[in-house]
Amino acid sequence: MGQTFEVKDCALITRMGGVESAFSIRELRERITVCPPECLFHHFCETAPRPTFDDPEFRNDFSVWAARFLRDRVLAERLGVLNPYSFPDMESLRRAVLDVLDDRHAEVPYLTTVPRGEEFLFMRAVTVVFSAGLVLKEPKHLTKILPQMSLSSIYFHFIEARRRTPTGLDDFSEWFKEFDASETVDMIASLREIDFYYLSLSQLKERMIHDLSSLKGVAS
């Protein structure tokens, strides 16, 4: 029998990333080359829990900036299709971003420079974790607790966890391993099949509830 699972919640505290702002594609490339990995993680992976981020079309800050301020739709779409969770680490993602910027830089006949106030600001964040006041005693309880969980809890345990767990799985799946595999194998498989990056947190929560509740022997 596994241990109980204490649901956590989280909040992001953002600060400057330690590199200068970018006013053009060329400067964006220069800054991305040297920016800390935490900046890449913030601008690609920490958009979901930020209340200030609201763009259903693009999932990362670089693509949003390219679309809104550089007004370069091609660049925005190329950056927008980069899924950071498909790369083994931030350095691999960095190389992919630089390749996209190099290709686009070679295609455009001139460089667009944005005015002050529209530059790209490199940021990073610290995740503050605290108890959500919810406890799971066994895997099937997750379907009952999910509706009560905040979106930031969903983010912390299902998305942010993938950089913490040794297997790159979500926290729930890691916890399920403490129980009889016959009880949890379908639940782990169901969560693994969710392509979460292009879903909003509310959509992800609904998908998790739907998929887990559909499993035989889980909903009760």
N, C-alpha and C positions, 0 to 999 in steps of 0.2 A: 504494500500500500504506500502510495507516495505522500509527500508532505502537502500541507495546504498551500494555496497560491494566494499571496496578498497582492491585490490589484494596486498599482501605482498610478499616479497622475504626474504631469510634468508641465513646466513652463520654460520658455526660452528667454534668456537675457542676452541681448545682442550688444556687440561693441565693434569698433572699427577693426578692419582686418589687417592693418599694418602695412598696406601698400597704397600708393597714390590712386586717385580716381582716374577713370578712362573717359576720353571724349571722342574716340574714334575706334575703328576696328584695329588699327595698328597699335594704339595704346592699350586696347583691351587684350590683345595678344601678349604684349610686353608684360602686363600686370599678371595675367594668368600664368605666364611662365614662372614667375617667382612667388606668387601668393602662397600662403600656407595651405596645406590640404584641408584644414578646417574651413577655409573660405569656400572652397569648391563644395564641400559637404553642405555648408549652409545654403549656398545659392542653388544647389541641385536637390538636396534631400530635405531641408528644413523649411521648405515653402509651405508644405501642407498644414502644419500646426500654427502658422503665423496668421493672425487675424487680418493683417494688412495685405496679405497676398490673396488676390481674387482675380484669377484669369483662367477661365475654363478651357481656353485653347492651348496655352503653353504652360508647361509644368515647372520650368526653371526660370530664374531671374535673368539669365543671359539672353534667352530667347525673347522674353517679354521686353527687355530693353532694346533689343535689335528691332523688334516690331514697332514699339511705341515711339522711340526717340531717333534711332538711326533710320527708321522707316524702310528697313531692308527686309522685305517679306521672305525672300529666299534664305537669307542667313538665319532668320528667326525660325523657319521651319526646319532647317538642317540642325540647328542647335536643339530645337524642341523635340526631335525624335531620339535624342540621346537619353537612354535609360541608365542612370548611374548604377542601378543594381544589377545590370548585366555585365559590369566590369569587375574584375577581381579586387581592385583597390583604386584609390583616388588618383594615383599617378597614371594608371592606365586611362582613366577618364580624362585626366589633364591632356594626355597626348592626343586623344580623340578630339577634344575641343580645339586644340591647336591646329590639328589637321583641317578641321572645318573652317577655321578662320583663315588659314593659309590659302585654301582653295578659293574661298570667296574673295579674299584680297587680290588674288591673281585675276579674277574675273571682272571686277568692277573697274571702270576707267578712271575713277576719281574716288577720293576718300571723303566720306561725309563726317563732318565734325559737329558735334552737338554744342549748343550754347551752355554757359554755366547755369547750373540749376537742373540740367538734364543729364549730367554725367553719370557714369556707373560708379556707385560707391561699393567698395569691397568691404564686406562685413563677415563676422564670425559670431558664434553664439555659445553660451554655456547652458547646459540643460540642468534645471533644478528639479529634483525628483522628490515627491512627497506621497504619503499614503492617500488612497482614494476612499478608504473606509469600507472596502469590499473584500470579501475572502471567498475563494473557491475551495471546496472540500474534495471534490472529485470532478473529473473531466466533463461529465454531462451537465454539470451545473453552469458551465460557461454559457450555454444557450439561454439560461434564465438571467444571468448577470449582464450579458452583453447589452440589452436595452438600457440598463442603468449606467453603463460606463460612459464617461465623457469622451469626446472626440480626441482629446489630448492623451487620454489613457490608451485609446485604440492606437494612436500614433506611437506611443512609447513602447507598447508591448508587441505590436505587430510589424512596425516599420523600423523604428530606431533600434530595436533589439537586434536587427540583422548585422549591425556593426559590432555588437557585444558578444553574441553567442558564438562559440567555436565552430559550429556547423553552419552559421549564417541563417539559422531558422528563427522564427518568431518565438517569443517567450512561452506562449501557450504550447506550441509543439514540443519545445524543450521540456516543459513540465509533464506533458503527456507521457514522455518516455519513462517516467517513474512508475507507471502503471502497467497492467497487463496489456500486451500489444494487441490482443484480440479486442480490447475495449477501445483502443485509441488509434489503430492504424488507419481507419477510414477518416477519422477526424484530422489527423496529420496530413493525409493525402488531400483532403478537401481544402484545407488552408493553403497547402502548397500550390494548388492549382489557381489560386486567385492572382491575377495580374494586377497588382495593386497600384503601380506607379501612376497610371493614367486615370485613377479614380480619385475623387475627392474623399475626404475622411468620412463624410456622411454616406457617400455611396459605398465605401469600403465597409462601414459598419452594417449597412443593410445587406450587403452581399454575404458577409460572415454569418449574420443571423439566418439568412435564407438558406445558405448552403449547409450549415451545421444542423439546422432544424429539419432539413430534408433527409438526414441520415437515419437509417433504421436503428432504433434502440438508443438514440441520443436525445431526441425531443421527448420531454415528459412533463 
